[in-house]
Structure formats: structure tokens, C-alpha cells
Amino acid sequence: RELPSLSGINTLPAPLQALTVVAISAAIGGLTVALAGPVFDAARGSGLWQLSRPTWPLLGFIYLAAGVAHFTEAEGFENIT
């Protein structure tokens, strides 16, 4: 079934959807570059970093399960975005 997403992006014409994806990707890339230097170095030494680090393998498994689900339950994921 074809449901509109909350953002409404999937109801836009295909070229505008593609432009939206490119713009979001560029924004993520730009912020990554901006934060990769001194901000990242400051965060790496923080207590929050040390507290969260043991959870990273668990987060990896969660992302893996979500990735598999994107392909096995495609209809549900397509209607989210």
C-alpha cells in the first residue's frame, strides 16, 4: 500500500525527492567534516564517550538487524519514510 510519509517527501515528484536526498546527504557530510577536528577530539576524551563505548557492539547488532529488516519487511519501511 502506498501511504504518504510524515515528511511528505515520498509524495513529491521523483527529481525533487532525489534533490532532497542529495541535500540531506550534503548536510550530513558537511557537519561531519566540521565536527571531525577539534570537536571530535574533545568529545573523545569525555566521560560520556567512556560511558557509552561499551554499548557500541550492541548498537552494531541493532543496526545490523534494522538493515536486514529493511529488505525482509520492505513495505513497512517504505511507508515510514
Summary of the structure (lengths in Angstrom):
residues: 81
radius of gyration: 17.4
end to end distance: 13.4
largest distance: 47.8
contacts: 151
relative contact order: 0.11
helix: 78%
strand: 0%
